[in-house]
Amino acid sequence: MNLFALAKSFPTEEHALAYWIKTRWPNGVRCLACDHDKCWLIETKGKTGKVARLFECSDCGLHFSATTNSLFHDTHLPLQKWFMAISIMVEAKKGVSANQMKRHIGVTYKTAWYVCHRIRQAMQEDPNSKVGGATTTVEIDEMFVGGGRKRLHGHKVGRNSKTTVLGTRGAGWTDLHADN
């Protein structure tokens, strides 16, 4: 998604918040403490007088926001700018500096550095996760089959047409993939 399409998709902060809520809880909002499924959206005034949209659990009474315990937790930056920053970082082939991010989303250098750091941290893979699960051993191998025709009288006759074959095997599954 390019920046123009992103701006059209999230013209207001309310659109961005609604998208994040639907993405985070596709089956409805659940309490972060007790996992209860009845949570009410309430609006209250924050310390600065700005309206804060919070959820209140009907079971344990916990107040939490849609950004609690997420990449966007404890930030005053609008979700629109976060989405734009993520889009810029994902699309960049060689990475994005905090100075460049500062110019693109219109924040201070310190905020841009913080945003970039958080996004990079969220994009890291878990070093303890394994393909297939913790107790499954996965074997992967590749080979090249075929080839070009032999040379006749010093002239090349055909193109090299090897086929790549990739095989994977784990507990209960087998897969072969050939690519020409």
C-alpha positions in Angstrom: 0.0 0.0 0.0 1.5 3.3 -1.0 1.2 6.5 1.1 -1.6 8.0 -1.0 -3.7 4.8 -0.5 -2.8 4.8 3.2 -4.0 8.5 3.6 -7.2 7.6 1.8 -7.8 4.6 4.0 -7.2 6.5 7.2 -8.4 10.1 6.7 -9.0 10.5 10.4 -7.7 9.1 13.7 -11.1 7.5 14.3 -10.7 5.4 11.1 -7.2 4.3 12.1 -8.4 3.4 15.6 -11.3 1.4 14.3 -9.0 -0.5 11.9 -6.6 -1.2 14.8 -9.4 -2.5 17.0 -10.7 -4.8 14.3 -7.2 -6.0 13.5 -6.3 -6.7 17.1 -9.6 -8.3 18.1 -11.2 -9.7 15.0 -13.8 -11.6 17.1 -14.6 -8.7 19.4 -12.8 -6.9 22.2 -11.6 -9.1 25.1 -10.3 -8.0 28.4 -6.5 -8.0 28.7 -6.6 -9.2 32.3 -9.4 -11.8 32.6 -10.1 -12.5 28.8 -13.8 -11.6 29.4 -15.7 -10.9 26.1 -17.9 -8.1 27.4 -16.0 -4.8 27.3 -17.6 -1.4 26.8 -16.1 1.5 24.9 -16.1 4.6 27.1 -14.8 8.1 26.5 -13.1 10.1 29.2 -11.0 13.2 29.4 -7.2 12.6 29.8 -4.8 14.7 31.8 -4.4 17.2 28.9 -8.2 17.5 28.4 -8.1 15.4 25.2 -10.8 12.8 24.8 -9.5 9.3 25.5 -11.3 6.2 24.2 -10.9 3.3 26.7 -12.5 -0.1 27.1 -13.9 -1.2 30.5 -14.3 -4.9 31.3 -17.8 -5.7 32.7 -16.3 -8.5 34.8 -13.1 -7.2 36.4 -13.6 -3.4 35.7 -10.2 -3.0 34.1 -9.8 0.1 31.9 -7.5 -0.4 28.9 -7.0 1.2 25.5 -6.7 -0.4 22.1 -3.0 0.3 22.1 -2.2 -1.2 25.6 0.5 -3.9 25.4 1.1 -3.3 21.7 3.6 -1.6 19.5 1.7 1.7 20.0 1.5 1.4 23.8 2.1 4.5 25.9 2.6 6.9 23.0 0.9 10.2 22.2 1.7 9.9 18.4 -1.5 9.4 16.3 -2.1 6.0 14.8 -2.2 7.6 11.4 1.5 8.6 11.8 2.4 5.2 13.2 0.8 3.5 10.1 2.6 5.9 7.8 6.0 5.2 9.6 5.4 1.4 9.3 4.5 1.8 5.6 7.7 3.8 4.9 9.9 1.3 6.8 8.4 -1.7 5.1 8.7 -0.2 1.6 12.3 1.0 2.0 14.9 -1.3 0.4 17.9 0.0 2.3 16.3 1.1 5.6 15.1 4.5 6.8 17.1 6.8 9.1 15.5 8.7 11.9 16.2 12.0 10.1 14.4 10.8 7.0 11.4 9.6 9.2 11.4 12.9 11.0 10.9 14.7 7.6 8.3 12.3 6.3 5.9 12.2 9.3 6.6 15.6 10.7 7.9 14.9 14.2 11.1 15.7 16.2 14.2 13.6 15.7 13.8 12.1 19.2 10.3 10.9 18.4 11.3 9.6 14.9 14.2 7.7 16.5 11.8 6.2 19.0 9.3 5.2 16.4 11.9 3.6 14.1 13.4 1.7 17.1 10.0 0.4 18.1 9.1 -0.7 14.6 12.4 -2.5 14.1 12.1 -4.2 17.4 8.6 -5.4 16.5 9.8 -6.7 13.1 12.5 -8.9 14.7 11.9 -12.6 14.6 11.7 -14.5 17.9 15.1 -16.3 18.2 13.5 -19.1 20.2 10.9 -20.0 17.6 11.4 -22.9 15.3 9.8 -23.9 12.0 7.3 -26.6 12.7 7.2 -26.0 16.5 9.5 -26.6 19.4 9.5 -30.4 19.3 9.4 -30.9 15.5 12.5 -31.5 13.4 12.3 -30.1 9.9 14.7 -31.2 7.2 15.2 -29.1 4.1 17.3 -29.9 1.0 17.6 -28.7 -2.6 19.1 -30.0 -5.8 19.3 -29.0 -9.4 18.1 -31.5 -12.0 18.8 -31.5 -15.8 21.0 -29.1 -17.7 21.9 -27.8 -21.1 22.8 -29.9 -24.1 26.5 -30.7 -24.7 28.7 -28.5 -26.8 29.2 -29.6 -30.4 32.4 -28.4 -32.2 33.1 -25.7 -29.6 29.7 -24.0 -30.1 27.1 -23.9 -27.4 23.9 -25.6 -28.7 21.3 -25.1 -26.0 20.5 -23.0 -23.0 21.2 -24.3 -19.5 17.8 -25.4 -18.3 18.3 -26.9 -14.8 15.2 -27.3 -12.6 15.5 -26.4 -8.9 13.9 -29.0 -6.6 13.3 -28.2 -3.0 12.3 -30.8 -0.5 11.1 -30.4 3.0 10.1 -33.0 5.6 8.8 -32.7 9.1 6.7 -34.6 11.5 3.6 -35.6 9.6 4.1 -33.6 6.4 6.1 -33.8 3.2 6.4 -31.2 0.5 8.2 -31.0 -2.8 8.5 -27.9 -4.9 10.0 -27.7 -8.4 10.8 -24.4 -10.0 11.8 -24.1 -13.7 
